[in-house]
Amino acid sequence: MNGMEPRFSDMAERLEGSEILRLANKVRGMISEGKRIANYTVGDFMPGEFRIPDSLEEAILRNYKAGLTNYPPSMGVPELKKAACAWLEHFYGLSYKPEETLIASGARPLIFLTYAAIVNPGEKAVFPVPSWNNNHYCKLLGLQAVPVQVKPEDNFLPTADTLRPHLKDARLLTLTSPSNPTGTCFSREALQGICELLLEENTRRVSVGEKPCYLLYDQMYSMLTFDREHLIPTQLLPELRPWMILSDGASKWLAGTGIRVGWGYGPKDLMEVMGNMLAHVGAWAPKPEQLGVAEIIADPEKTQNAIEPLKHALHHRLVQIYNEIQSWVKEGFPVQIIEPQGALYLSLRLDIVGQVTPSGKRLLTNADIADYILEEGRVALVPFQAFGVKEDNGWFRLSVGGVASEDIMPSMANLKQTLEAWKK
Ligand SMILES: Cc1ncc(COP(=O)(O)O)c(C=O)c1O
């Protein structure tokens, strides 16, 4: 061995570490040195600020006390499969049977298994950028990633026009709404257009005997939309049902990132194949958590009571920051922000690429800007590069789940201070 040869599998060697975790480590290091940092990086909830609903906590603890700590069924406990169907039917009017669902330890395994069950190595998987993690699933599985750059004027979401040139030969199209990192949601018109495009493509393929393009609709933040309805492709075009996989879970809208319960819906044969893979990997959610989540989502009133305070708290923080930064625009600061529509995120542009800081450092990349505002303003943001974007154009994700309410306005004042030199 000369030290240059790969030591591990090709897959392990080509996988890249997470940019978000690199930043998170830097932030943690600064905090351990006693520095007070406003950490807007993590798509998580600070436990002191956001807890899972009491009803869920009580149910999970009760299930542990009852000793339900043996293996769960590998496809998920029947109670949760049934509850996930009742929840989808009640809130979105879509009817699925328990055998068309799969339960896992959060949404990640479901997303990974969808890619693994549908796309062969070398085949195409299409997804917009910025988007969360799709590039990594393609790397893990050796797929041909087709990232489609989306624009701020489209709220950083794809349209039929942006996707049309890329769908031919694709085996999977992944869409996310509300979106991580952008905090934006599909409009009815935009989603309808994409659905019609996909139906047209699959109708053509069926007629010539080609394999279809499946649609993974990752709706992890489904119940966290602000003053707008969450839309699901088959509500708009039911004919897409044979090719659609929906993934959802308790991580975000029940503030339960650490309880690891996710659920998905799709064609029964696909759910079975994915269930077989899951059985070998064992990425199941513990039974007490599965049964606890089932108790909440089976009951629309409990669900509504559980999400309302969380939704309110997130929206309040997002609007506070949005309004503040909008006022900077009027004052001539080089910033741009997109109105929050869902999830825990804001898309924020610090339009200072290429500028020189007061101490003489030229900010050539988004990473340079992130480091500058972290060191000078004690504010941590994630560059869109962490979500597959190549161009250094000053766009960042700001997440409000990891910051104490009282730290928001002081941290905004610090951020503003770091931008003072470029005020027009
Ligand atoms: C869009 C999206 N999908 C899926 C996930 C993963 O969810 P889980 O933590 O349940 O695996 C995340 C997590 O950040 C996400 O943002």
The ligand as an SDF file (V2000), in Angstrom:
LIG
                    3D

 16 16  0  0  0  0  0  0  0  0999 V2000
  -36.7360   16.9040    3.1360 C   0  0  0  0  0  0  0  0  0  0  0  0
  -36.2950   15.9060    4.1590 C   0  0  0  0  0  0  0  0  0  0  0  0
  -36.6250   14.6210    4.0040 N   0  0  0  0  0  0  0  0  0  0  0  0
  -36.2510   13.6980    4.8940 C   0  0  0  0  0  0  0  0  0  0  0  0
  -35.5120   14.0240    6.0060 C   0  0  0  0  0  0  0  0  0  0  0  0
  -35.0770   12.9420    6.9480 C   0  0  0  0  0  0  0  0  0  0  0  0
  -35.9340   12.7320    7.9750 O   0  0  0  0  0  0  0  0  0  0  0  0
  -35.5930   11.7180    9.1600 P   0  0  0  0  0  0  0  0  0  0  0  0
  -34.8650   12.4880   10.1870 O   0  0  0  0  0  0  0  0  0  0  0  0
  -36.9490   11.2620    9.6020 O   0  0  0  0  0  0  0  0  0  0  0  0
  -34.7780   10.6150    8.6100 O   0  0  0  0  0  0  0  0  0  0  0  0
  -35.1390   15.3380    6.2130 C   0  0  0  0  0  0  0  0  0  0  0  0
  -34.3050   15.7060    7.3670 C   0  0  0  0  0  0  0  0  0  0  0  0
  -33.7910   16.7690    7.5110 O   0  0  0  0  0  0  0  0  0  0  0  0
  -35.5540   16.3130    5.2750 C   0  0  0  0  0  0  0  0  0  0  0  0
  -35.2390   17.5990    5.4170 O   0  0  0  0  0  0  0  0  0  0  0  0
  1  2  1  0
  2  3  1  0
  2 15  2  0
  3  4  2  0
  4  5  1  0
  5  6  1  0
  5 12  2  0
  6  7  1  0
  7  8  1  0
  8  9  2  0
  8 10  1  0
  8 11  1  0
 12 13  1  0
 12 15  1  0
 13 14  2  0
 15 16  1  0
M  END
$$$$
